[in-house]
Amino acid sequence: MNIHPDQERFTFSADALKIDGAAETDRIVAGLRAQLRGMRKRGLVLGLSGGIDSSVSVALAVRAVGAKNVFCLFMPENDSDPESLRLGRLVAETYGVEAIVEDIGPTLAAMGCYARRDAFIRELVPDYGPGWASKIVIANALEGDGYNISSLVVQDPQGKQTKLRMPPSVYLGIVAATNMKQRTRKQLEYYHADRLNFAVLGTPNRLEYDQGFFVKNGDGAADVKPIAHLYKSQVYALAAYLGVPEEIRRRPPTTDTYSLEQTQEEFYFSLPYDRMDLCLYGLNNGLSAEDVGRAADLSAAQVERVWADIAAKRKATRYLHLGPQLVQPVAEIGE
């Protein structure tokens, strides 16, 4: 980061995250082409959710290999918002790529994804069943010190919502069952990649990649991750440059994983993405909490709490970034 030599005149703002859309696109496209040549793959497969990250990734993939060499999957399940499929189709039409629907709901039901999840929820809410809905939410890191505690929110058939603290066993059980969704989607992506001799493209942005907001061997699995270096704000800027439909650029980021509507900050992050980006950028570049606070409309103490939360998530999710651990290196293949 370049800081003005006169520190008293330096003012940190969202301008620090501005990018040149054309130059960044050229850089990513060149990188993708080189990576595919190295893997001897001729195209790219990805799951298309109707969200900003996958939409930008499709646009970049088309720039890199052409629309005929990009294959997209819509993979709804029983808890998916129908709006995601509609917006995903809009993206596929915008960039002229082939896309098919692979409904994973029956597969998940056969594996017991929903039944296992509901059984854990019933440990706290015995009446939970048909007509009910649920989600997991995290405590706001700005409201106090210490660990963020996750809670279960359930909604009964009459629309009444109740928030409950979860013992670790219930939390882990619900998450374990829910993670089947991401892993099933990835299995299908690799099936189509194998039959086409394509590579699988992963869509995490920098905030998600840094903070471990992905499922290991699920949405965390991919051959290339072309936007993992970009802050979420930069992904939105690139979306505008690449012509991602405005309707998608206006849509708030969601998880689209639980049966109740859920934002990403409600589930995992401390703040909306634009303020999280500023906090993460400030931490990564050695800025003061006061400077970051002025840019993000937070107190210095609140910035310090967000930084503590970032550090805690990095520590807790480090294993997600690790490949299989060997007892002894296998020198012949560079491990």
C-alpha positions as CSV (number, residue, x, y, z in Angstrom):
1,M,0.0,0.0,0.0
2,N,1.3,3.5,-0.8
3,I,0.8,6.0,2.0
4,H,1.4,9.7,1.5
5,P,4.8,10.6,3.0
6,D,3.1,13.2,5.1
7,Q,1.3,10.9,7.6
8,E,-0.8,13.8,9.0
9,R,-2.4,14.3,5.6
10,F,-3.2,10.6,5.0
11,T,-6.9,9.7,5.0
12,F,-7.8,6.1,4.6
13,S,-11.1,5.5,2.7
14,A,-12.8,3.1,0.4
15,D,-10.8,4.7,-2.4
16,A,-7.9,2.4,-1.3
17,L,-9.9,-0.5,-2.7
18,K,-10.5,0.9,-6.1
19,I,-9.3,-1.1,-9.1
20,D,-8.9,-0.7,-12.8
21,G,-11.5,-3.0,-14.2
22,A,-9.9,-3.5,-17.5
23,A,-6.4,-4.1,-16.2
24,E,-7.6,-6.5,-13.5
25,T,-9.7,-8.4,-16.0
26,D,-6.7,-8.8,-18.3
27,R,-4.6,-10.0,-15.4
28,I,-7.1,-12.6,-14.3
29,V,-7.8,-13.8,-17.8
30,A,-4.1,-14.3,-18.5
31,G,-3.7,-16.2,-15.2
32,L,-6.6,-18.5,-16.0
33,R,-5.3,-19.3,-19.4
34,A,-1.8,-20.1,-18.1
35,Q,-3.3,-22.3,-15.3
36,L,-5.5,-24.2,-17.8
37,R,-2.5,-24.8,-20.1
38,G,-0.6,-26.2,-17.1
39,M,-3.4,-28.6,-16.3
40,R,-4.1,-29.5,-19.9
41,K,-7.7,-28.5,-19.5
42,R,-9.7,-26.8,-22.3
43,G,-12.5,-25.2,-20.3
44,L,-14.2,-24.4,-17.0
45,V,-17.1,-25.7,-15.0
46,L,-18.7,-23.8,-12.1
47,G,-21.8,-23.7,-10.0
48,L,-23.9,-20.6,-10.8
49,S,-25.9,-19.4,-7.8
50,G,-27.2,-16.0,-9.0
51,G,-24.9,-14.3,-6.6
52,I,-22.2,-11.7,-7.4
53,D,-19.2,-13.9,-7.0
54,S,-20.3,-16.7,-9.4
55,S,-21.6,-14.1,-11.8
56,V,-18.3,-12.3,-12.0
57,S,-16.5,-15.7,-12.3
58,V,-18.7,-16.7,-15.3
59,A,-17.9,-13.4,-17.0
60,L,-14.2,-13.9,-16.4
61,A,-14.3,-17.5,-17.6
62,V,-16.0,-16.5,-20.8
63,R,-13.3,-13.9,-21.4
64,A,-10.6,-16.5,-20.8
65,V,-11.8,-19.5,-22.8
66,G,-14.9,-18.4,-24.7
67,A,-18.6,-19.1,-23.9
68,K,-18.5,-22.5,-25.7
69,N,-15.9,-23.7,-23.2
70,V,-17.7,-22.7,-20.0
71,F,-20.3,-25.1,-18.5
72,C,-22.5,-24.0,-15.6
73,L,-24.7,-25.8,-13.1
74,F,-27.7,-24.7,-11.2
75,M,-28.0,-26.9,-8.2
76,P,-31.1,-26.0,-6.1
77,E,-32.3,-28.1,-3.2
78,N,-35.3,-28.1,-0.9
79,D,-34.3,-25.0,1.0
80,S,-33.1,-22.9,-2.0
81,D,-34.7,-19.6,-2.8
82,P,-36.3,-19.8,-6.3
83,E,-34.9,-16.3,-6.9
84,S,-31.4,-17.8,-7.0
85,L,-32.3,-20.0,-10.0
86,R,-34.0,-17.2,-11.8
87,L,-31.0,-14.9,-11.4
88,G,-28.6,-17.7,-12.3
89,R,-30.4,-18.2,-15.6
90,L,-30.2,-14.5,-16.2
91,V,-26.4,-14.7,-15.9
92,A,-26.1,-17.7,-18.2
93,E,-28.2,-15.9,-20.8
94,T,-26.2,-12.7,-20.4
95,Y,-22.9,-14.5,-21.2
96,G,-24.2,-17.1,-23.6
97,V,-23.0,-20.2,-21.6
98,E,-24.5,-23.6,-21.5
99,A,-26.1,-24.3,-18.1
100,I,-28.3,-27.1,-16.8
101,V,-30.3,-27.8,-13.6
102,E,-29.1,-30.5,-11.3
103,D,-31.7,-30.6,-8.5
104,I,-29.8,-32.0,-5.5
105,G,-32.8,-32.1,-3.2
106,P,-33.6,-35.8,-3.8
107,T,-30.0,-36.8,-3.3
108,L,-29.7,-34.9,-0.1
109,A,-32.9,-36.4,1.2
110,A,-31.7,-39.9,0.4
111,M,-28.4,-39.2,2.3
112,G,-30.4,-38.0,5.3
113,C,-29.3,-34.4,5.1
114,Y,-32.6,-32.9,6.1
115,A,-33.6,-35.7,8.5
116,R,-30.2,-35.5,10.3
117,R,-30.4,-31.8,10.6
118,D,-34.0,-31.8,11.9
119,A,-33.1,-34.5,14.5
120,F,-30.5,-32.2,16.0
121,I,-32.9,-29.2,16.0
122,R,-35.5,-31.3,17.8
123,E,-33.1,-31.7,20.7
124,L,-33.9,-28.1,21.4
125,V,-37.4,-27.8,19.7
126,P,-39.2,-31.1,20.0
127,D,-42.1,-30.0,17.7
128,Y,-39.8,-29.0,14.8
129,G,-41.0,-30.6,11.6
130,P,-43.0,-29.9,8.4
131,G,-44.0,-26.3,8.1
132,W,-41.1,-25.1,10.3
133,A,-38.0,-23.3,9.1
134,S,-34.6,-22.4,10.7
135,K,-31.3,-20.8,10.4
136,I,-28.1,-20.3,12.4
137,V,-27.0,-16.7,13.3
138,I,-23.9,-15.4,15.0
139,A,-23.6,-12.8,17.7
140,N,-22.4,-9.4,16.6
141,A,-18.7,-9.0,17.2
142,L,-19.2,-5.3,17.9
143,E,-21.4,-5.9,20.9
144,G,-18.8,-7.2,23.3
145,D,-15.5,-9.0,23.7
146,G,-14.8,-12.7,23.5
147,Y,-16.0,-15.4,21.2
148,N,-19.0,-15.0,18.9
149,I,-21.7,-17.5,19.9
150,S,-23.9,-19.0,17.3
151,S,-27.7,-19.3,18.0
152,L,-30.5,-21.3,16.3
153,V,-33.5,-19.3,15.0
154,V,-36.6,-21.4,14.4
155,Q,-39.9,-20.3,12.9
156,D,-43.1,-22.2,13.5
157,P,-45.9,-22.7,11.0
158,Q,-47.7,-19.6,12.3
159,G,-44.6,-17.4,11.6
160,K,-43.4,-17.0,15.2
161,Q,-39.6,-16.9,15.5
162,T,-37.6,-18.1,18.5
163,K,-33.9,-17.7,19.1
164,L,-32.1,-20.4,21.2
165,R,-28.6,-21.0,22.4
166,M,-27.1,-24.2,21.1
167,P,-24.9,-26.7,22.9
168,P,-21.8,-27.5,20.8
169,S,-23.2,-31.0,19.9
170,V,-26.3,-29.5,18.3
171,Y,-24.4,-26.7,16.5
172,L,-21.9,-29.2,15.1
173,G,-24.6,-31.7,14.1
174,I,-26.7,-29.1,12.2
175,V,-23.6,-27.7,10.4
176,A,-22.3,-31.2,9.6
177,A,-25.7,-32.1,8.0
178,T,-25.9,-28.8,6.1
179,N,-22.4,-29.2,4.7
180,M,-23.7,-32.1,2.7
181,K,-25.2,-29.5,0.4
182,Q,-21.9,-28.0,-0.6
183,R,-20.2,-31.3,-0.9
184,T,-22.9,-32.8,-3.1
185,R,-22.7,-29.7,-5.4
186,K,-19.0,-30.1,-5.8
187,Q,-19.3,-33.8,-6.6
188,L,-21.5,-32.9,-9.6
189,E,-19.2,-30.1,-10.7
190,Y,-16.3,-32.6,-10.9
191,Y,-18.5,-35.1,-12.7
192,H,-19.1,-32.7,-15.5
193,A,-15.5,-31.4,-15.4
194,D,-14.2,-35.0,-15.8
195,R,-16.5,-35.8,-18.7
196,L,-15.7,-32.5,-20.5
197,N,-11.9,-32.4,-19.6
198,F,-12.6,-29.1,-18.0
199,A,-11.3,-27.6,-14.7
200,V,-13.5,-26.7,-11.8
201,L,-13.6,-23.0,-11.0
202,G,-14.1,-21.9,-7.4
203,T,-15.7,-18.6,-6.6
204,P,-14.6,-17.3,-3.2
205,N,-13.6,-13.7,-2.8
206,R,-10.8,-12.5,-0.5
207,L,-13.0,-12.0,2.5
208,E,-14.5,-15.5,2.2
209,Y,-11.1,-17.1,1.5
210,D,-9.3,-15.4,4.3
211,Q,-12.0,-16.1,6.9
212,G,-12.7,-19.7,6.0
213,F,-16.2,-19.1,4.8
214,F,-16.4,-22.3,2.8
215,V,-16.8,-26.0,3.3
216,K,-13.7,-28.2,3.0
217,N,-14.1,-30.5,0.0
218,G,-17.3,-28.7,-0.7
219,D,-17.4,-25.1,-2.1
220,G,-13.7,-24.9,-1.0
221,A,-12.7,-27.5,-3.5
222,A,-11.6,-26.2,-7.0
223,D,-8.8,-26.3,-9.5
224,V,-8.7,-22.5,-9.9
225,K,-9.9,-19.6,-7.7
226,P,-9.6,-16.5,-9.9
227,I,-11.1,-13.9,-7.5
228,A,-9.8,-15.1,-4.2
229,H,-7.4,-12.1,-4.1
230,L,-10.2,-9.5,-4.6
231,Y,-12.0,-7.9,-1.7
232,K,-15.8,-8.1,-2.0
233,S,-16.0,-4.4,-2.9
234,Q,-13.6,-5.0,-5.7
235,V,-15.7,-7.9,-7.0
236,Y,-18.7,-5.6,-7.2
237,A,-16.6,-3.0,-9.1
238,L,-15.5,-5.7,-11.5
239,A,-19.1,-6.9,-11.9
240,A,-20.0,-3.4,-13.1
241,Y,-17.1,-3.4,-15.6
242,L,-18.0,-6.9,-16.9
243,G,-21.7,-6.1,-17.4
244,V,-23.2,-8.3,-14.7
245,P,-26.9,-7.5,-14.7
246,E,-27.7,-4.7,-12.3
247,E,-30.4,-6.8,-10.6
248,I,-27.7,-9.1,-9.3
249,R,-25.4,-6.3,-8.3
250,R,-28.2,-4.8,-6.2
251,R,-29.0,-8.1,-4.5
252,P,-27.7,-8.4,-0.9
253,P,-25.2,-11.3,-0.4
254,T,-27.0,-14.3,1.1
255,T,-26.0,-17.8,2.1
256,D,-29.1,-19.5,0.4
257,T,-28.4,-22.5,2.6
258,Y,-31.0,-22.5,5.4
259,S,-34.7,-22.5,5.1
260,L,-35.0,-19.1,6.7
261,E,-33.7,-16.1,4.7
262,Q,-30.2,-15.3,6.0
263,T,-27.5,-12.7,5.2
264,Q,-23.8,-13.5,5.2
265,E,-23.1,-11.2,8.1
266,E,-25.9,-12.7,10.1
267,F,-24.4,-16.1,9.6
268,Y,-20.6,-15.5,9.7
269,F,-19.2,-12.0,9.3
270,S,-19.3,-9.2,11.9
271,L,-20.4,-6.4,9.5
272,P,-21.7,-5.9,5.9
273,Y,-19.1,-6.7,3.3
274,D,-18.1,-3.1,2.5
275,R,-17.2,-2.3,6.1
276,M,-15.6,-5.8,6.6
277,D,-13.4,-5.1,3.6
278,L,-12.1,-1.8,5.1
279,C,-11.4,-3.6,8.4
280,L,-9.6,-6.5,6.7
281,Y,-7.6,-4.1,4.4
282,G,-6.6,-2.0,7.3
283,L,-5.4,-5.0,9.3
284,N,-3.6,-6.5,6.3
285,N,-1.8,-3.2,5.6
286,G,-0.9,-2.1,9.1
287,L,-3.2,0.9,9.5
288,S,-4.3,2.2,12.8
289,A,-7.7,1.3,14.3
290,E,-8.5,5.1,14.4
291,D,-7.9,5.5,10.6
292,V,-9.9,2.4,9.8
293,G,-12.7,3.4,12.2
294,R,-13.1,6.8,10.5
295,A,-13.4,5.1,7.1
296,A,-15.8,2.4,8.3
297,D,-17.8,4.6,10.6
298,L,-16.7,2.6,13.7
299,S,-14.9,3.5,16.9
300,A,-11.3,2.4,17.3
301,A,-12.5,-0.1,20.0
302,Q,-15.0,-1.6,17.6
303,V,-12.3,-2.0,14.9
304,E,-10.1,-3.8,17.4
305,R,-13.0,-6.2,18.2
306,V,-13.5,-6.9,14.4
307,W,-9.7,-7.5,14.1
308,A,-9.9,-9.9,17.0
309,D,-12.7,-11.7,15.3
310,I,-10.8,-11.9,12.0
311,A,-7.8,-13.3,13.9
312,A,-9.9,-15.9,15.7
313,K,-11.5,-17.1,12.4
314,R,-8.2,-17.3,10.7
315,K,-6.9,-19.5,13.5
316,A,-10.1,-21.7,13.7
317,T,-10.3,-22.3,10.0
318,R,-6.6,-22.7,9.1
319,Y,-7.1,-26.4,8.6
320,L,-9.6,-25.7,5.8
321,H,-6.7,-24.4,3.7
322,L,-4.5,-27.4,4.3
323,G,-4.2,-30.4,1.9
324,P,-3.9,-33.9,3.3
325,Q,-1.1,-34.0,5.8
326,L,1.6,-36.6,5.1
327,V,3.7,-38.3,7.8
328,Q,6.7,-38.1,5.5
329,P,7.2,-36.1,2.3
330,V,7.0,-37.9,-1.0
331,A,10.0,-36.2,-2.7
332,E,9.4,-37.7,-6.1
333,I,6.2,-35.7,-6.7
334,G,7.3,-32.6,-4.9
335,E,5.5,-33.1,-1.6
